Amino acid sequence: MTSPTKRSGRPQGPTGNRDRILAIARQHFAHRGFRGATLRAIAEEAGLDVALLAHYFGNKDGLLAATLQLPPGAAETFGAAVTGPLATQGARLTRAYFSMWEDQATREALLVLVRTALGSEAGTARMSELLAQHIGNLQRTAVLVNRTTGFTLAMSHLLGTALARHVLRVPGLTALDLEQLVATVSPMIQAYLERADT
Amino acid sequence: MTSPTKRSGRPQGPTGNRDRILAIARQHFAHRGFRGATLRAIAEEAGLDVALLAHYFGNKDGLLAATLQLPPGAAETFGAAVTGPLATQGARLTRAYFSMWEDQATREALLVLVRTALGSEAGTARMSELLAQHIGNLQRTAVLVNRTTGFTLAMSHLLGTALARHVLRVPGLTALDLEQLVATVSPMIQAYLERADT
Protein backbone atom coordinates (compact mmCIF):
# COMPACT_ATOMS: atom_id res chain seq x y z
CA MET A 1 0.00 0.00 0.00
CA THR A 2 1.61 3.21 -1.12
CA SER A 3 0.93 6.47 0.63
CA PRO A 4 -2.22 7.81 -0.99
CA THR A 5 -1.46 11.45 -0.30
CA LYS A 6 1.27 13.71 0.89
CA ARG A 7 -1.08 15.83 3.00
CA SER A 8 -0.14 15.88 6.69
CA GLY A 9 -2.71 15.16 9.37
CA ARG A 10 -4.43 12.51 7.26
CA PRO A 11 -4.80 9.03 8.75
CA GLN A 12 -2.41 6.61 7.07
CA GLY A 13 -2.57 2.91 6.16
CA PRO A 14 -5.49 0.61 5.40
CA THR A 15 -7.77 1.84 8.21
CA GLY A 16 -7.10 5.46 7.31
CA ASN A 17 -7.84 4.72 3.68
CA ARG A 18 -11.10 3.01 4.55
CA ASP A 19 -12.30 5.86 6.76
CA ARG A 20 -11.31 8.44 4.18
CA ILE A 21 -13.14 6.59 1.39
CA LEU A 22 -16.24 6.42 3.61
CA ALA A 23 -16.09 10.14 4.39
CA ILE A 24 -15.80 11.02 0.69
CA ALA A 25 -18.46 8.47 -0.29
CA ARG A 26 -20.93 9.99 2.22
CA GLN A 27 -20.48 13.39 0.59
CA HIS A 28 -20.91 11.97 -2.92
CA PHE A 29 -24.05 9.98 -1.99
CA ALA A 30 -25.50 12.99 -0.14
CA HIS A 31 -24.81 15.52 -2.90
CA ARG A 32 -25.25 13.46 -6.06
CA GLY A 33 -27.61 10.71 -4.87
CA PHE A 34 -26.97 6.98 -5.20
CA ARG A 35 -27.40 7.00 -8.97
CA GLY A 36 -25.18 10.03 -9.52
CA ALA A 37 -22.31 8.79 -7.33
CA THR A 38 -19.64 6.59 -8.96
CA LEU A 39 -16.86 4.46 -7.48
CA ARG A 40 -14.51 6.08 -9.99
CA ALA A 41 -15.23 9.65 -8.88
CA ILE A 42 -14.97 8.67 -5.20
CA ALA A 43 -11.65 6.88 -5.82
CA GLU A 44 -10.36 9.87 -7.74
CA GLU A 45 -11.15 12.31 -4.93
CA ALA A 46 -9.53 9.94 -2.43
CA GLY A 47 -6.42 9.70 -4.62
CA LEU A 48 -6.74 5.91 -4.66
CA ASP A 49 -7.16 3.29 -7.35
CA VAL A 50 -10.77 2.23 -7.97
CA ALA A 51 -9.67 -1.41 -7.56
CA LEU A 52 -8.88 -0.67 -3.91
CA LEU A 53 -12.47 0.52 -3.34
CA ALA A 54 -13.74 -2.69 -4.91
CA HIS A 55 -11.38 -4.64 -2.64
CA TYR A 56 -12.75 -2.95 0.50
CA PHE A 57 -16.45 -2.66 -0.35
CA GLY A 58 -17.23 -4.92 -3.33
CA ASN A 59 -19.44 -2.59 -5.34
CA LYS A 60 -21.38 0.68 -5.01
CA ASP A 61 -24.12 -1.03 -3.00
CA GLY A 62 -21.54 -2.39 -0.56
CA LEU A 63 -20.00 1.05 -0.22
CA LEU A 64 -23.44 2.54 0.44
CA ALA A 65 -24.12 -0.04 3.17
CA ALA A 66 -20.83 0.88 4.87
CA THR A 67 -21.66 4.61 4.84
CA LEU A 68 -25.02 3.92 6.51
CA GLN A 69 -23.47 2.63 9.73
CA LEU A 70 -23.63 4.94 12.75
CA PRO A 71 -20.47 7.06 13.01
CA PRO A 72 -17.70 5.68 15.30
CA GLY A 73 -18.48 6.33 18.96
CA ALA A 74 -22.18 6.96 18.32
CA ALA A 75 -23.04 3.26 18.26
CA GLU A 76 -21.33 2.80 21.65
CA THR A 77 -23.04 5.86 23.17
CA PHE A 78 -26.37 4.58 21.99
CA GLY A 79 -25.79 1.02 23.18
CA ALA A 80 -24.79 2.25 26.63
CA ALA A 81 -27.98 4.35 26.87
CA VAL A 82 -30.22 1.42 25.98
CA THR A 83 -28.81 -0.91 28.64
CA GLY A 84 -29.61 -0.22 32.30
CA PRO A 85 -32.79 0.11 34.41
CA LEU A 86 -36.04 0.53 32.48
CA ALA A 87 -37.28 3.24 34.87
CA THR A 88 -34.72 5.74 33.49
CA GLN A 89 -34.29 4.31 29.98
CA GLY A 90 -36.38 7.11 28.42
CA ALA A 91 -34.23 9.90 29.79
CA ARG A 92 -30.97 8.07 28.94
CA LEU A 93 -32.03 7.31 25.38
CA THR A 94 -33.44 10.79 24.74
CA ARG A 95 -30.33 12.52 26.07
CA ALA A 96 -27.92 10.22 24.22
CA TYR A 97 -29.78 10.57 20.94
CA PHE A 98 -30.17 14.35 20.98
CA SER A 99 -26.59 14.77 22.24
CA MET A 100 -25.32 12.99 19.13
CA TRP A 101 -27.16 15.60 17.04
CA GLU A 102 -25.89 18.53 19.16
CA ASP A 103 -22.23 17.67 18.54
CA GLN A 104 -21.16 19.16 15.23
CA ALA A 105 -18.98 16.28 14.04
CA THR A 106 -21.58 13.61 14.81
CA ARG A 107 -24.38 15.82 13.46
CA GLU A 108 -22.74 16.12 10.07
CA ALA A 109 -22.28 12.35 9.85
CA LEU A 110 -25.92 11.79 10.91
CA LEU A 111 -27.13 14.40 8.42
CA VAL A 112 -25.38 12.67 5.56
CA LEU A 113 -26.72 9.33 6.79
CA VAL A 114 -30.28 10.69 6.83
CA ARG A 115 -29.94 12.30 3.41
CA THR A 116 -28.56 9.11 1.95
CA ALA A 117 -31.13 6.87 3.65
CA LEU A 118 -34.14 8.97 2.68
CA GLY A 119 -32.93 10.67 -0.49
CA SER A 120 -32.72 7.61 -2.76
CA GLU A 121 -34.57 4.33 -3.09
CA ALA A 122 -31.35 2.31 -2.86
CA GLY A 123 -30.37 4.13 0.35
CA THR A 124 -33.79 3.57 1.87
CA ALA A 125 -33.76 -0.14 1.07
CA ARG A 126 -30.34 -0.63 2.68
CA MET A 127 -31.33 1.42 5.74
CA SER A 128 -34.47 -0.68 6.20
CA GLU A 129 -32.37 -3.84 6.27
CA LEU A 130 -29.92 -2.35 8.77
CA LEU A 131 -32.70 -1.16 11.10
CA ALA A 132 -34.35 -4.58 11.06
CA GLN A 133 -30.95 -6.11 11.94
CA HIS A 134 -30.36 -3.65 14.81
CA ILE A 135 -33.82 -4.31 16.27
CA GLY A 136 -33.28 -8.05 15.88
CA ASN A 137 -30.00 -7.77 17.81
CA LEU A 138 -31.67 -5.83 20.64
CA GLN A 139 -34.37 -8.50 20.84
CA ARG A 140 -31.78 -11.28 20.96
CA THR A 141 -29.82 -9.57 23.73
CA ALA A 142 -33.11 -9.38 25.68
CA VAL A 143 -32.99 -5.58 25.98
CA LEU A 144 -36.29 -5.36 24.14
CA VAL A 145 -38.23 -8.44 25.23
CA ASN A 146 -41.87 -7.84 24.32
CA ARG A 147 -41.37 -4.09 23.87
CA THR A 148 -40.52 -3.80 20.17
CA THR A 149 -43.42 -1.60 19.05
CA GLY A 150 -42.95 0.86 21.90
CA PHE A 151 -39.20 1.05 21.26
CA THR A 152 -39.79 1.58 17.55
CA LEU A 153 -42.29 4.38 18.24
CA ALA A 154 -39.85 5.98 20.68
CA MET A 155 -37.03 5.92 18.10
CA SER A 156 -39.33 7.22 15.36
CA HIS A 157 -40.30 10.11 17.61
CA LEU A 158 -36.63 10.93 18.32
CA LEU A 159 -35.79 10.75 14.60
CA GLY A 160 -38.66 13.04 13.62
CA THR A 161 -37.74 15.56 16.30
CA ALA A 162 -34.08 15.59 15.27
CA LEU A 163 -35.06 16.09 11.62
CA ALA A 164 -37.36 18.99 12.56
CA ARG A 165 -34.75 20.60 14.81
CA HIS A 166 -31.50 20.04 12.93
CA VAL A 167 -32.46 19.49 9.29
CA LEU A 168 -35.67 21.43 8.68
CA ARG A 169 -34.77 23.85 11.50
CA VAL A 170 -38.37 24.49 12.57
CA PRO A 171 -38.33 27.60 14.84
CA GLY A 172 -40.46 26.04 17.63
CA LEU A 173 -37.75 23.41 18.12
CA THR A 174 -34.55 25.34 17.46
CA ALA A 175 -35.67 27.74 20.24
CA LEU A 176 -35.23 25.02 22.89
CA ASP A 177 -31.88 24.21 24.46
CA LEU A 178 -30.82 20.58 24.95
CA GLU A 179 -32.03 20.42 28.56
CA GLN A 180 -35.48 21.81 27.70
CA LEU A 181 -35.76 19.39 24.80
CA VAL A 182 -34.79 16.37 26.91
CA ALA A 183 -37.16 17.42 29.72
CA THR A 184 -40.08 17.83 27.30
CA VAL A 185 -39.59 14.71 25.18
CA SER A 186 -38.29 12.20 27.78
CA PRO A 187 -41.69 11.48 29.42
CA MET A 188 -43.20 10.50 26.07
CA ILE A 189 -40.22 8.29 25.23
CA GLN A 190 -40.43 6.67 28.66
CA ALA A 191 -44.17 5.98 28.19
CA TYR A 192 -43.47 4.28 24.85
CA LEU A 193 -40.57 2.23 26.26
CA GLU A 194 -42.75 0.91 29.09
CA ARG A 195 -45.45 -0.18 26.64
CA ALA A 196 -45.74 -3.98 26.30
CA ASP A 197 -46.42 -5.40 22.83
CA THR A 198 -50.03 -6.51 22.46
CA MET B 1 -44.01 7.33 -20.27
CA THR B 2 -43.85 9.20 -23.60
CA SER B 3 -46.72 10.60 -25.69
CA PRO B 4 -48.27 12.23 -22.62
CA THR B 5 -50.41 14.66 -24.63
CA LYS B 6 -52.25 12.03 -26.66
CA ARG B 7 -53.42 9.93 -23.72
CA SER B 8 -57.10 10.24 -22.88
CA GLY B 9 -58.10 11.04 -19.32
CA ARG B 10 -55.25 13.52 -18.95
CA PRO B 11 -56.27 16.98 -17.78
CA GLN B 12 -56.05 19.50 -20.60
CA GLY B 13 -55.27 23.21 -20.78
CA PRO B 14 -53.14 25.41 -18.52
CA THR B 15 -54.17 23.82 -15.19
CA GLY B 16 -53.64 20.34 -16.60
CA ASN B 17 -50.24 21.35 -17.91
CA ARG B 18 -49.24 22.78 -14.56
CA ASP B 19 -50.28 19.65 -12.63
CA ARG B 20 -48.58 17.41 -15.16
CA ILE B 21 -45.33 19.39 -14.97
CA LEU B 22 -45.44 19.16 -11.16
CA ALA B 23 -45.99 15.39 -11.24
CA ILE B 24 -43.05 14.89 -13.59
CA ALA B 25 -40.86 17.37 -11.68
CA ARG B 26 -41.51 15.48 -8.41
CA GLN B 27 -40.23 12.29 -10.03
CA HIS B 28 -37.16 14.02 -11.47
CA PHE B 29 -36.26 15.71 -8.15
CA ALA B 30 -36.84 12.46 -6.24
CA HIS B 31 -34.81 10.27 -8.61
CA ARG B 32 -32.05 12.62 -9.78
CA GLY B 33 -31.85 15.08 -6.89
CA PHE B 34 -32.10 18.86 -7.22
CA ARG B 35 -28.73 19.16 -8.97
CA GLY B 36 -29.41 16.33 -11.39
CA ALA B 37 -32.86 17.52 -12.42
CA THR B 38 -33.12 20.02 -15.31
CA LEU B 39 -36.00 22.16 -16.59
CA ARG B 40 -35.16 20.95 -20.08
CA ALA B 41 -35.51 17.23 -19.23
CA ILE B 42 -38.74 17.85 -17.31
CA ALA B 43 -40.18 19.89 -20.21
CA GLU B 44 -39.17 17.17 -22.65
CA GLU B 45 -40.94 14.43 -20.69
CA ALA B 46 -44.04 16.66 -20.40
CA GLY B 47 -43.95 17.27 -24.16
CA LEU B 48 -43.94 21.02 -23.54
CA ASP B 49 -41.61 23.87 -24.41
CA VAL B 50 -39.12 24.78 -21.67
CA ALA B 51 -40.26 28.42 -22.00
CA LEU B 52 -43.69 27.37 -20.69
CA LEU B 53 -42.09 25.93 -17.53
CA ALA B 54 -40.22 29.20 -17.04
CA HIS B 55 -43.52 31.05 -17.52
CA TYR B 56 -45.26 28.97 -14.83
CA PHE B 57 -42.47 28.57 -12.27
CA GLY B 58 -39.68 31.06 -13.07
CA ASN B 59 -36.67 28.81 -12.57
CA LYS B 60 -35.69 25.44 -11.12
CA ASP B 61 -35.91 26.76 -7.56
CA GLY B 62 -39.46 28.03 -8.21
CA LEU B 63 -40.42 24.67 -9.64
CA LEU B 64 -38.97 22.92 -6.59
CA ALA B 65 -40.97 25.19 -4.26
CA ALA B 66 -44.17 24.29 -6.12
CA THR B 67 -43.50 20.54 -5.84
CA LEU B 68 -43.05 20.88 -2.07
CA GLN B 69 -46.65 21.94 -1.44
CA LEU B 70 -48.96 19.32 0.10
CA PRO B 71 -50.85 17.37 -2.61
CA PRO B 72 -54.34 18.67 -3.51
CA GLY B 73 -56.92 17.64 -0.91
CA ALA B 74 -54.32 16.86 1.74
CA ALA B 75 -53.97 20.50 2.78
CA GLU B 76 -57.76 20.74 3.29
CA THR B 77 -57.90 17.44 5.25
CA PHE B 78 -55.14 18.66 7.47
CA GLY B 79 -56.63 22.12 7.99
CA ALA B 80 -59.99 20.60 8.96
CA ALA B 81 -58.31 18.34 11.53
CA VAL B 82 -56.46 21.21 13.18
CA THR B 83 -59.58 23.34 13.70
CA GLY B 84 -62.13 22.26 16.34
CA PRO B 85 -62.10 21.57 20.09
CA LEU B 86 -58.66 21.16 21.68
CA ALA B 87 -59.82 18.16 23.76
CA THR B 88 -59.95 15.95 20.65
CA GLN B 89 -57.37 17.72 18.48
CA GLY B 90 -54.77 14.99 19.09
CA ALA B 91 -56.97 12.19 17.78
CA ARG B 92 -58.18 14.27 14.79
CA LEU B 93 -54.68 15.31 13.78
CA THR B 94 -53.18 11.84 14.27
CA ARG B 95 -55.92 10.16 12.26
CA ALA B 96 -55.85 12.75 9.45
CA TYR B 97 -52.06 12.62 9.16
CA PHE B 98 -51.70 8.83 9.13
CA SER B 99 -54.72 8.48 6.82
CA MET B 100 -52.93 10.62 4.22
CA TRP B 101 -50.05 8.13 4.37
CA GLU B 102 -52.36 5.08 4.20
CA ASP B 103 -53.92 6.19 0.90
CA GLN B 104 -51.69 5.08 -1.95
CA ALA B 105 -52.06 8.17 -4.15
CA THR B 106 -51.38 10.62 -1.32
CA ARG B 107 -48.61 8.42 0.07
CA GLU B 108 -46.68 8.53 -3.19
CA ALA B 109 -46.95 12.31 -3.33
CA LEU B 110 -45.84 12.57 0.32
CA LEU B 111 -42.97 10.17 -0.30
CA VAL B 112 -41.66 12.25 -3.16
CA LEU B 113 -42.10 15.37 -1.04
CA VAL B 114 -40.08 13.83 1.81
CA ARG B 115 -37.36 12.57 -0.53
CA THR B 116 -37.07 15.95 -2.19
CA ALA B 117 -37.17 17.88 1.09
CA LEU B 118 -34.56 15.72 2.85
CA GLY B 119 -32.52 14.42 -0.08
CA SER B 120 -30.92 17.68 -1.20
CA GLU B 121 -29.78 20.88 0.48
CA ALA B 122 -31.89 23.04 -1.87
CA GLY B 123 -34.99 20.98 -1.09
CA THR B 124 -34.35 21.19 2.65
CA ALA B 125 -33.91 24.97 2.53
CA ARG B 126 -37.18 25.49 0.63
CA MET B 127 -39.06 23.10 2.94
CA SER B 128 -37.78 24.98 6.01
CA GLU B 129 -39.17 28.23 4.61
CA LEU B 130 -42.53 26.62 3.82
CA LEU B 131 -42.86 25.08 7.29
CA ALA B 132 -42.07 28.39 8.97
CA GLN B 133 -44.78 30.00 6.78
CA HIS B 134 -47.36 27.31 7.63
CA ILE B 135 -46.69 27.65 11.36
CA GLY B 136 -46.85 31.44 11.06
CA ASN B 137 -50.28 31.14 9.39
CA LEU B 138 -51.58 28.85 12.14
CA GLN B 139 -50.37 31.33 14.75
CA ARG B 140 -52.06 34.24 12.94
CA THR B 141 -55.37 32.37 12.69
CA ALA B 142 -55.13 31.82 16.47
CA VAL B 143 -55.27 28.03 16.14
CA LEU B 144 -51.88 27.81 17.84
CA VAL B 145 -51.87 30.67 20.35
CA ASN B 146 -49.06 29.98 22.82
CA ARG B 147 -48.77 26.30 21.80
CA THR B 148 -46.18 26.42 19.03
CA THR B 149 -43.53 24.19 20.60
CA GLY B 150 -46.04 21.49 21.53
CA PHE B 151 -47.58 21.56 18.06
CA THR B 152 -44.15 21.35 16.46
CA LEU B 153 -43.19 18.38 18.64
CA ALA B 154 -46.48 16.67 17.79
CA MET B 155 -45.94 17.12 14.05
CA SER B 156 -42.31 15.98 14.32
CA HIS B 157 -43.48 12.84 16.10
CA LEU B 158 -46.06 12.14 13.37
CA LEU B 159 -43.46 12.73 10.63
CA GLY B 160 -40.92 10.39 12.25
CA THR B 161 -43.54 7.68 12.73
CA ALA B 162 -44.73 7.94 9.11
CA LEU B 163 -41.11 7.74 7.88
CA ALA B 164 -40.47 4.65 10.01
CA ARG B 165 -43.72 2.97 8.93
CA HIS B 166 -44.00 3.87 5.26
CA VAL B 167 -40.47 4.73 4.12
CA LEU B 168 -38.06 2.69 6.25
CA ARG B 169 -40.79 0.06 6.82
CA VAL B 170 -39.64 -0.87 10.32
CA PRO B 171 -41.38 -4.19 11.23
CA GLY B 172 -42.60 -3.03 14.69
CA LEU B 173 -44.64 -0.30 12.97
CA THR B 174 -45.78 -1.99 9.77
CA ALA B 175 -47.34 -4.70 11.99
CA LEU B 176 -49.92 -2.23 13.36
CA ASP B 177 -53.13 -1.39 11.51
CA LEU B 178 -54.30 2.22 11.26
CA GLU B 179 -56.64 1.98 14.27
CA GLN B 180 -53.93 0.49 16.51
CA LEU B 181 -51.49 3.16 15.39
CA VAL B 182 -53.93 6.02 16.03
CA ALA B 183 -54.90 4.57 19.44
CA THR B 184 -51.24 4.25 20.48
CA VAL B 185 -49.91 7.57 19.22
CA SER B 186 -52.91 9.89 19.82
CA PRO B 187 -52.43 10.26 23.60
CA MET B 188 -48.85 11.48 23.09
CA ILE B 189 -49.93 13.92 20.37
CA GLN B 190 -52.74 15.20 22.61
CA ALA B 191 -50.32 15.72 25.50
CA TYR B 192 -48.03 17.78 23.25
CA LEU B 193 -50.89 19.83 21.83
CA GLU B 194 -52.09 20.76 25.33
CA ARG B 195 -48.61 21.94 26.30
CA ALA B 196 -48.36 25.73 26.73
CA ASP B 197 -45.19 27.44 25.53
CA THR B 198 -42.93 28.38 28.44
Interface residues (C-beta under 8 A of the other chain):
Chain A: H31 R32 G33 R35 G36 V114 R115 A117 L118 G119 S120 T124 M127 S128 L131 A132 I135 T148 T149 F151 T152 L153 M155 S156 H157 L158 L159 G160 T161 L163 A164 R165 V167 L168 R169 V170 P171 G172 L173 A175 L176 Q180 T184 V185 M188 A191 Y192 R195 T198
Chain B: H31 R32 G33 R35 G36 V114 R115 A117 L118 G119 S120 E121 T124 M127 S128 L131 A132 I135 T148 T149 F151 T152 L153 M155 S156 H157 L158 L159 G160 T161 L163 A164 R165 V167 L168 R169 V170 P171 G172 L173 A175 L176 Q180 T184 V185 M188 A191 Y192 R195 T198
